[in-house]
Amino acid sequence: MKTTTRRRTARFLAPVFALALALSAGSPAQAEDPSLRDLADRHGLRMGVAVSAHLLDNARYAEIAAEQYNSVTHENELKWETVQPQRGQFNWSGGDRLVDFAQANGQDVYGHTLVWHSQLPSWVADGGFSAPELEGVMEEHISTVVDRYADDISHWDVVNEAFNEDGSFRDTVFYRTLGEDYIATSLEMAHAADPDARLFINDYNVEGINAKSDALYELASSLLDRGVPLHGVGLQSHLIVGQVPSSMQANIQRFADLGLEVVVTELDIRTNTPASEQQLQAQAADYTRVFQACMAVDGCGGVTVWGVGDANSWIPDVFPGQGDALPYDHQYQPKPAYWAMHEALGGDGGPGPGPGPGDGDCSVTYTVVNRWNQGAVIDVTVRNTGTAAVDGWSLAWTRPAGQQITSAWNATVTQDGSAVTAEGVSWNRTLPPGGSVTFGFQIAHQGQADAPSGFELNGAACD
């Protein structure tokens, strides 16, 4: 007979909430503006974030997670290989820590995930179980995890990533052994463990209308017709800048028309790194599109972003050369994407770049560090000699005749005829008073590697 231990709600963590409030008082992003969670609460929407329990030791990370979001999702702590690495041996430390954090900060918890082919321990994936045996393994895992958190977790991603891109079922140990009914069985097991929980199927590349989302739609319709306890679908939304599906709102609407709740569960919008200012602005526009698609449909329950800041995102490890996908940067400062979400939820669009420098409030040093017959390497140092910070610097000059820039580093350099513009990247876009930044580029030239006659920083002439 299986025995489970239901987790008791923590009552002793009020000081954590007090600490989070004390930290938030000094937040540069929100000193005068409502938080994302406050704005989302006005609409009755989930404004969630995926959190790794061990990163809560970082005070700024914990501050943002507590202050900005009304819901948290375990990033990894409730995945099968973490919570039950060996059969019958459950590890609750990370799961409990995040639940305690959420309760201390008045947040909902969204459970992720119960049945998934990835991050699955080998004893399940390669166990060679018969169909009845595997069903027993699933029942033990699902009922134990869901029962433990029945008082703490309101929503569950029960089945994750069941489909291939063409809409066929993914070849997993669960599908091979039990057929497509493993999905209905998983939902029924979770419902038996906690009849009050809302149960979801979650997948990626199903944000717009396509073969994969069509298959998810047909499955959801079939499960509902059979009376299987399915309450919603999760659209992961690991997107790329410039590629938010135009059919996203229509896709959300058709699932909502089935009576299902739709949640954007894992939003990030990646780009090539380092992201230029233009890319960050395009990313912000894409965040706006996702929020608009959700908020236009009554059945959309909200949005969860997949991580607190770019420094801890999963993307660079999986997609080398890409990242900068989240609303906070590597230093946990708000990006244009943050302010796009803020504005979409009814707040303002952020402080903007502020006043630019005046003429003479900047200086430029242009140094030829290497030269050969028809080429040269140039270093440029820009210094803010004024009294106001320059947030989002852009240095412009006219390219000397006979020169062509062939590559650049530590800045995004664009050329339009003889006009050249260099812009800061994510880690050096702000120039404080007295601060400087150095970037470089290589040129091909005919004749001499002459310096430009002058430079302008955000429209102001520099010495």
C-alpha positions in Angstrom: 0.0 0.0 0.0 1.4 3.4 -1.0 1.8 6.0 1.8 2.2 9.7 1.2 3.1 12.6 3.4 1.1 15.7 2.7 3.2 18.8 3.1 2.1 21.2 5.9 1.8 24.9 5.0 4.7 26.8 6.4 3.7 29.4 9.0 7.0 30.7 10.2 8.3 32.5 7.1 6.7 35.9 7.5 10.2 37.5 8.0 11.1 36.4 4.4 8.2 38.5 3.2 9.3 41.4 5.3 12.8 41.1 3.9 11.5 41.0 0.3 9.5 44.2 1.0 12.5 45.9 2.5 14.6 45.0 -0.5 11.9 46.1 -2.9 11.9 49.6 -1.5 15.3 50.2 -3.1 14.4 48.8 -6.5 15.6 51.2 -9.2 13.0 49.8 -11.6 10.0 50.4 -9.5 10.7 53.2 -7.1 7.6 55.1 -8.3 5.7 52.6 -10.5 3.4 49.8 -9.7 4.9 46.3 -10.0 3.9 43.9 -12.7 2.1 41.8 -10.2 0.0 44.8 -9.0 -0.9 45.6 -12.6 -1.8 42.0 -13.3 -3.9 41.7 -10.2 -6.0 44.5 -11.5 -6.9 42.4 -14.5 -7.2 39.1 -12.6 -4.2 37.7 -14.6 -1.4 35.4 -13.7 2.0 37.3 -13.9 4.3 34.4 -13.3 8.0 33.6 -13.3 10.1 30.4 -13.3 12.4 30.3 -10.3 15.3 28.0 -9.4 15.3 27.5 -5.7 19.1 27.6 -5.3 19.2 31.1 -6.9 17.0 32.5 -4.2 20.3 33.0 -2.3 20.9 35.9 -4.7 19.2 38.8 -3.0 18.4 40.7 -6.2 17.1 37.6 -7.9 14.8 36.9 -4.9 13.7 40.6 -4.7 12.6 40.6 -8.4 10.8 37.2 -8.1 8.9 38.4 -5.0 8.1 41.9 -6.0 7.2 41.6 -9.7 5.3 38.3 -9.9 2.1 37.0 -8.4 2.9 33.4 -9.4 6.0 31.2 -9.4 6.8 28.0 -11.3 9.5 25.5 -10.2 12.1 25.7 -13.1 13.5 22.2 -12.4 12.8 21.1 -8.8 9.6 19.2 -9.6 10.8 17.4 -12.7 10.9 13.7 -12.3 14.7 13.2 -12.3 15.0 15.8 -9.5 12.1 14.9 -7.3 12.3 11.1 -7.6 15.8 10.2 -8.9 15.6 6.7 -7.6 12.4 4.7 -7.3 10.6 5.5 -4.1 13.3 8.0 -3.0 11.7 11.5 -3.1 13.7 14.7 -2.8 11.5 17.6 -1.6 14.1 20.1 -0.6 14.0 22.4 -3.7 10.3 22.0 -4.2 9.5 22.9 -0.6 11.8 25.8 -0.6 10.1 27.5 -3.5 6.6 26.8 -2.1 7.7 28.3 1.2 9.0 31.4 -0.7 5.7 31.7 -2.6 3.6 31.5 0.6 5.8 34.0 2.3 5.3 36.5 -0.5 1.6 35.9 -1.2 2.1 34.1 -4.5 0.3 31.3 -6.3 2.4 28.2 -7.3 2.1 26.6 -10.8 3.4 23.0 -10.8 5.8 21.8 -13.5 5.8 19.0 -14.6 4.6 15.4 -13.8 5.0 13.3 -17.0 7.7 14.3 -19.5 10.1 12.4 -21.7 13.0 14.7 -20.8 14.8 15.1 -17.5 13.4 11.6 -16.8 15.6 9.3 -14.6 17.0 6.2 -16.4 15.2 3.9 -14.1 12.0 5.0 -15.8 13.2 5.7 -19.3 15.2 2.4 -19.6 13.3 0.3 -17.0 11.8 -2.1 -19.5 8.4 -2.0 -17.7 5.4 -3.7 -19.0 2.2 -1.6 -19.5 0.7 -2.4 -16.1 4.1 -1.9 -14.4 4.7 1.5 -16.0 1.1 2.5 -15.1 1.9 1.7 -11.5 5.2 3.7 -11.7 3.2 6.7 -13.0 0.5 6.4 -10.4 3.1 6.3 -7.6 4.9 9.3 -8.9 1.9 11.5 -9.8 -0.1 10.7 -6.7 2.8 11.2 -4.3 3.9 14.5 -5.8 0.4 16.0 -6.3 -0.9 14.8 -2.9 2.1 16.3 -1.1 1.4 19.7 -2.6 -2.4 19.5 -2.7 -2.7 22.4 -0.2 0.0 24.5 -2.0 -0.1 24.1 -5.8 -3.2 25.2 -7.7 -2.3 24.3 -11.3 -0.2 21.4 -12.8 1.4 20.8 -16.2 0.5 17.1 -16.0 1.8 16.1 -19.5 4.5 18.0 -21.2 5.6 18.0 -24.8 3.5 15.1 -26.1 3.7 16.0 -29.8 6.2 16.1 -32.7 6.2 19.1 -35.0 4.0 17.3 -37.6 1.3 16.6 -35.0 2.2 13.0 -34.5 2.7 11.7 -30.9 6.2 11.9 -29.6 8.0 8.5 -29.3 8.5 8.3 -25.5 8.6 5.5 -23.1 5.1 6.4 -22.1 3.7 6.4 -25.6 5.5 3.3 -26.7 4.3 1.3 -23.7 0.8 2.7 -23.1 -0.2 4.4 -26.4 -1.8 7.8 -26.5 -4.1 6.9 -23.5 -1.1 7.6 -21.2 -2.2 11.3 -21.4 -5.8 10.6 -20.2 -4.5 8.2 -17.6 -2.0 10.8 -16.2 -4.8 13.4 -16.0 -7.1 11.0 -14.2 -4.3 10.1 -11.7 -3.6 13.7 -10.9 -7.3 14.5 -10.5 -7.6 11.6 -8.1 -4.7 12.9 -6.0 -6.1 16.5 -5.9 -9.7 17.0 -7.2 -9.3 20.8 -6.7 -6.2 21.2 -8.9 -6.5 22.6 -12.4 -4.8 20.2 -14.9 -3.0 21.2 -18.1 -1.2 19.8 -21.1 1.8 21.9 -22.0 3.8 22.1 -25.2 6.1 24.3 -27.4 5.6 25.6 -30.9 1.9 25.5 -30.4 1.5 29.3 -30.0 0.1 29.8 -33.5 -2.2 27.7 -35.6 -0.1 24.9 -37.2 0.0 21.1 -37.5 1.3 20.7 -33.9 -1.3 23.0 -32.3 -4.0 21.4 -34.5 -3.1 18.0 -33.0 -3.2 19.5 -29.5 -6.6 21.0 -30.2 -7.9 17.6 -31.5 -6.6 15.8 -28.4 -8.1 18.4 -26.0 -11.4 18.1 -27.8 -11.3 14.3 -27.6 -10.4 14.3 -23.9 -13.2 16.7 -23.0 -15.7 14.6 -25.0 -14.6 11.6 -22.9 -15.0 13.4 -19.6 -11.3 13.4 -18.9 -10.3 16.0 -16.3 -8.5 18.6 -18.5 -8.8 22.2 -17.5 -6.4 24.0 -19.7 -3.5 24.1 -22.2 -0.1 25.7 -21.8 1.6 27.5 -24.7 5.2 27.5 -23.7 6.2 30.4 -26.1 10.0 30.0 -26.3 10.0 32.5 -29.2 12.5 34.3 -31.5 12.5 38.1 -32.0 10.4 38.9 -35.0 8.6 35.5 -35.1 5.6 35.9 -32.8 2.9 34.0 -34.7 0.3 36.3 -36.2 -2.4 33.6 -35.4 -1.6 33.5 -31.7 -4.7 35.3 -30.6 -6.9 33.2 -32.8 -5.2 30.0 -31.5 -5.8 31.1 -27.9 -9.4 31.8 -28.7 -10.1 28.4 -30.2 -8.9 26.6 -27.1 -10.8 29.1 -24.9 -13.9 28.3 -27.0 -13.6 24.7 -25.8 -14.0 26.0 -22.2 -10.3 25.6 -21.4 -8.1 28.0 -19.7 -5.0 29.0 -21.8 -1.8 30.1 -20.1 1.4 31.3 -21.7 3.6 29.2 -19.5 7.3 29.7 -20.5 7.7 32.9 -22.3 11.1 34.1 -23.5 12.0 35.8 -26.8 15.6 35.2 -27.8 17.8 37.0 -30.2 21.4 36.8 -31.4 23.8 38.0 -28.7 24.9 40.5 -27.8 21.6 42.2 -28.5 21.7 45.6 -30.1 19.4 48.4 -29.0 17.3 47.8 -32.1 17.0 44.1 -31.2 15.9 45.0 -27.7 13.3 47.3 -29.0 12.0 44.7 -31.4 12.0 42.2 -28.6 9.9 44.6 -26.5 7.4 44.9 -29.3 7.1 41.1 -29.4 6.5 40.9 -25.7 3.7 43.5 -26.3 2.2 41.3 -29.0 2.2 38.2 -26.7 0.4 40.1 -23.9 -2.0 41.7 -26.3 -2.9 38.2 -27.7 -3.5 36.9 -24.2 -5.4 39.9 -22.9 -7.7 40.0 -25.9 -9.2 36.6 -25.0 -11.3 36.1 -21.8 -10.1 32.6 -21.4 -6.4 33.4 -21.2 -5.3 33.2 -17.6 -2.0 35.0 -17.9 1.7 34.8 -18.7 4.7 33.3 -17.1 8.2 34.3 -18.1 10.8 31.5 -18.1 13.4 33.0 -15.7 14.2 36.0 -13.7 17.0 37.4 -15.8 19.3 36.8 -18.7 22.2 35.7 -16.5 20.4 32.5 -15.6 18.5 31.7 -18.8 18.6 28.2 -20.2 18.9 29.5 -23.8 22.7 30.1 -24.4 23.4 26.5 -23.3 21.0 25.1 -25.9 21.2 27.7 -28.6 24.8 29.0 -28.7 25.1 32.6 -29.8 21.5 33.3 -28.8 19.9 34.6 -25.6 19.1 38.0 -24.0 15.6 36.7 -24.0 14.1 37.9 -20.7 12.7 41.2 -19.3 15.7 41.7 -17.0 19.3 41.8 -18.2 22.5 40.0 -16.9 22.8 42.6 -14.1 19.0 42.2 -13.2 18.1 45.6 -14.5 14.8 46.1 -16.4 15.0 46.0 -20.2 12.6 47.5 -22.8 10.8 44.1 -22.6 10.0 44.8 -19.0 8.5 48.1 -19.7 6.6 46.7 -22.7 4.9 44.2 -20.3 4.3 47.0 -17.8 2.6 49.2 -20.4 0.6 46.2 -21.8 -0.8 45.6 -18.3 -1.9 49.3 -18.0 1.2 50.9 -16.6 3.5 53.3 -18.3 6.2 52.6 -20.8 9.1 53.2 -18.4 11.5 56.1 -17.9 12.9 56.1 -21.4 16.5 57.0 -22.1 16.3 60.4 -20.4 17.8 63.6 -21.7 20.8 63.2 -24.0 24.2 64.9 -23.5 24.7 68.5 -24.4 27.4 69.6 -26.9 30.8 69.1 -25.4 29.6 66.7 -22.7 31.5 63.8 -24.4 34.9 63.1 -25.7 36.1 60.5 -28.2 39.5 59.0 -28.6 40.1 57.3 -32.0 43.3 55.1 -32.1 44.8 53.1 -34.9 46.1 50.0 -33.0 47.3 48.0 -36.1 47.8 48.9 -39.7 48.7 47.2 -42.9 48.7 48.0 -46.7 44.9 48.0 -47.2 43.5 47.5 -43.7 43.6 48.7 -40.1 42.2 47.9 -36.6 40.7 50.9 -34.7 39.9 51.3 -31.1 37.3 54.0 -30.1 36.8 55.2 -26.5 33.8 57.3 -25.7 33.7 59.2 -22.4 30.7 60.9 -20.8 32.1 64.2 -19.5 28.7 65.6 -18.6 26.7 65.3 -15.3 23.9 63.1 -16.5 24.0 59.4 -17.3 23.5 58.4 -21.0 21.2 55.4 -21.2 21.4 53.8 -24.6 24.4 55.6 -26.2 24.7 56.0 -30.0 27.8 57.4 -31.6 27.6 58.7 -35.1 30.3 59.8 -37.6 31.0 60.2 -41.3 33.2 57.5 -42.8 36.3 58.9 -44.5 36.4 58.4 -48.2 38.0 55.1 -49.3 37.2 53.3 -46.0 34.8 50.4 -45.3 34.2 48.8 -41.9 34.4 45.0 -42.2 33.8 43.9 -38.6 33.2 45.3 -35.1 33.2 44.2 -31.5 31.8 45.5 -28.2 29.3 47.6 -30.1 26.7 47.2 -32.9 28.1 49.1 -35.9 25.9 49.9 -38.9 26.8 51.8 -42.1 24.5 53.6 -44.5 26.6 55.1 -47.3 29.2 57.2 -45.6 27.1 57.5 -42.3 28.3 55.2 -39.5 26.5 54.5 -36.2 27.9 52.5 -33.2 25.5 51.6 -30.4 26.1 50.0 -27.0 25.3 46.4 -26.4 23.5 44.9 -23.4 26.4 45.1 -20.9 27.7 48.6 -21.9 24.7 50.5 -23.1 24.8 53.0 -20.1 27.5 55.7 -19.7 27.4 57.2 -16.2 28.9 60.6 -15.6 32.7 60.2 -16.0 32.3 56.7 -17.4 33.7 55.5 -20.7 33.3 52.6 -23.0 35.7 51.2 -25.6 34.8 49.3 -28.8 36.7 48.4 -31.9 36.4 47.7 -35.6 38.4 46.7 -38.6 38.5 48.6 -41.8 39.5 48.1 -45.4 40.9 51.3 -46.9 42.6 52.8 -49.9 45.4 55.2 -49.0 45.6 56.2 -45.3 43.5 55.1 -42.3 42.4 58.7 -41.7 40.3 59.5 -38.6 36.8 61.0 -39.0 36.5 64.7 -38.7 34.0 64.6 -35.8 31.6 62.5 -33.7 28.2 63.0 -32.2 26.9 61.1 -29.1 23.1 60.8 -29.2 23.0 63.9 -31.4 25.5 66.0 -29.4 28.9 67.0 -30.7 31.9 65.5 -28.9 35.4 66.8 -28.3 
